[in-house]
Amino acid sequence: MTRLGDLERAVMDVLWDRGASAGSGVTVREVAEGLRNRELAYTTVMTVLDRLAGKGMVERERAGRAWRYRPAASREAHIARLMLDALDLAGSRDAALVRFARSVTGTEADVLRAALAEEAAEEPPASSAAR
């Protein structure tokens, strides 16, 4: 997965934040308005969105003369992919996972336990899968 620069991340944050309310995507102008505190030129925002489309981070669709942009994946899916990519850099994925698990808070550990239990409940037992 592609790591994002500061401006790319800011643009993606606008898309992710507005994504739920704008199912059909947002225009360059709407993204620029979401970044008005950065005082960016319209063309700068357009260039960043074009690059993000080239990286597969956003999808775009023609809407008249303009393009409408939406994230190709959710923020959570992007972060999960970054975490998996980081694990791939570890000499030992197991050691990295153990270190990570020991660093999370109690509430985060509860979330992980629940997710793992749910995943285990969805998987067929190994012995029945071999039959």
N, C-alpha and C positions, 0 to 999 in steps of 0.2 A: 504494500500500500504506500502511497505517496505521502511523504511528510510535507506539511504545509509551512510556508513562510508566514511571517506576522500578518501581512496584508491579506494573503490568501485565507488565513484562519479567520480574520475579521469578516471577510466576505462570506465565508462558509457559515460563520455564526449568524449572520443576517439571514441567510437562506434557511438554516436549521430553525431559527427562532420564528421566522415567518412562514415556514413550510406547512405547519398544521393549519394555518388559517388561509393559506394561498395554495390550494391543491393544484392549481394549474400553473404554478410557478410565479416568479416575480420578474419584472423588467430591470434593466440596468439602472434606470432612473430610480426605481424603488429601492434597489440595493444602495445606490449612492445616497439616497435620503436616510437610509439606516446607518450610514457611515458619516453623516454630516459633521460630526464632531472632529473628524479627521481632515476635513476640508480638501477632499480629493476631487480631481477633475473627472468629469463624466467619462472621458476617454480612458483614464487610468482604470476606473472600475470596469469598463468594457473590456479592456485588455486582460485584466485579472480573470474575469469570467471566461473569456475566450481560452486562456491558458488552462483554467480549471476544467473546461470542457475537453480540451486536448488530453488532459491527464485522466479523464474518466471520472472526475470528482463530481461533475454536474452534468445534467442532461438539459438540452435546450430544444425549444420548439418555436417555430415561427408563429407570430401572432400579428398579422398585418405586416407592417414594415419593421416591427421590433422582434426581438427574441424574448422568450420567457424561460427563465432558468429555475431549476429545482435540483436539490441534492440527489446524487445517484444512490446514496445510502444514508441511513440515519446517523446522527452524531454518535450514538452508542455503538453502531456497527463499525464506524470508522475508528473509534477508540479501541474497540476489541481487536480490530485488525492490527493497530499499532502495537498493542500488547503482545499479540502473537508474533509479530515481526521482531519485537525485542527479545522474545524467548528464543527465536531462531539464532540470535546473536550470542546467546549464552553457550558456554562450553558444555554445560549440563543443564538441560531444560528442567530436570527434576530438582536440582539444587536451586535453580532460580525460582521455581514454583514454591518450594519449601520456604525460601527466604521471603518471598512475597507474602505467602500465607501467614508467616509469623509477624509481618509488619502491619497487617490490617487491624482495624478496630474490632471490638466485639460485635458491633452491629453489622459491620461489613462481613465478618466471618459468618454470622448468622445468614446473611444473604447468600454467600457462597455455598454454605451447607445446604440451604433450601434448594438452590439451583442444581447442585450435584445430586441431591436426593430425587428431584424431579426428573433429571436426565436419566438416572439409574432406573427409575420406575418406568420410563418410556422404552428402554432397551430390552429386547427379548433376552432371556437367559442364554448363556453361551451354549449350554448343552442342547437346548431345543433348536438353536440356529444351525447346529451341525447335522441335525437329522434330516 
